[in-house]
């Protein structure tokens, strides 16, 4: 089964070489943890394909309340048809 997209949000400043509809953690080398909260972890990472340094925010959905999970799903659905630059 193939997903249409797994992106919640992407910066308009994202380099064109990094724009894609599906992302995998294996695409990145995690360099250091910048912040850890109840519902997410922020990492400095390097894209293995482009060697670009990036910041990734990874959500722990099981730690989110029902409203936050619904909002995340609504965001995914709204962005599903959005074309990347």
C-alpha positions in Angstrom: 0.0 0.0 0.0 1.4 3.4 -1.0 0.6 6.6 0.8 -0.3 9.8 -1.2 1.7 12.0 1.2 3.0 12.0 4.7 3.9 15.7 4.9 2.1 17.9 7.5 3.9 21.1 6.5 6.9 22.2 4.5 8.7 25.5 4.5 8.4 27.6 1.3 12.2 27.9 1.6 12.7 24.2 1.2 15.3 23.6 -1.6 13.8 22.2 -4.8 16.0 19.1 -4.6 14.4 18.2 -1.3 10.8 18.6 -2.3 8.9 15.3 -2.5 5.6 13.9 -1.4 6.8 11.1 0.8 9.5 11.3 3.4 11.2 8.6 5.4 13.3 9.0 8.5 15.9 6.8 6.7 16.3 9.8 4.3 18.1 11.7 7.0 21.1 11.3 9.3 20.0 12.6 12.7 22.8 14.8 14.1 21.6 16.1 17.4 18.4 16.4 19.4 17.5 20.1 19.8 14.3 19.9 21.9 12.1 17.2 23.5 8.5 18.0 24.5 5.6 15.9 25.6 4.2 15.5 22.0 7.3 16.0 19.8 11.0 15.9 19.3 13.0 18.4 17.3 16.2 17.2 15.6 19.0 18.8 13.5 19.5 16.4 10.6 21.2 16.1 7.3 19.4 14.9 4.1 21.3 11.9 2.8 20.3 12.8 -0.8 21.2 16.5 -0.9 23.5 16.8 2.1 21.4 19.8 3.2 21.2 20.5 6.9 17.6 20.6 8.1 15.5 20.7 11.3 12.9 18.0 11.7 10.0 18.0 14.1 8.8 14.5 14.8 5.4 14.1 16.4 4.6 11.4 18.9 0.9 10.9 18.0 0.2 8.5 20.8 1.0 11.3 23.2 -1.4 13.7 21.6 -4.9 14.3 22.8 -7.8 13.4 20.5 -8.2 17.0 19.3 -4.6 17.2 18.3 -4.8 13.9 16.4 -7.9 15.1 14.6 -6.2 18.4 13.7 -3.1 16.6 12.4 -5.3 14.4 10.3 -7.3 17.4 8.9 -4.0 19.1 8.0 -2.9 15.9 6.1 -6.1 15.8 4.2 -6.0 19.6 3.3 -2.4 19.2 2.1 -3.0 16.0 0.2 -3.9 17.7 -3.1 -1.3 20.5 -2.7 1.4 20.4 -5.3 4.9 20.9 -4.1 7.1 23.5 -5.9 
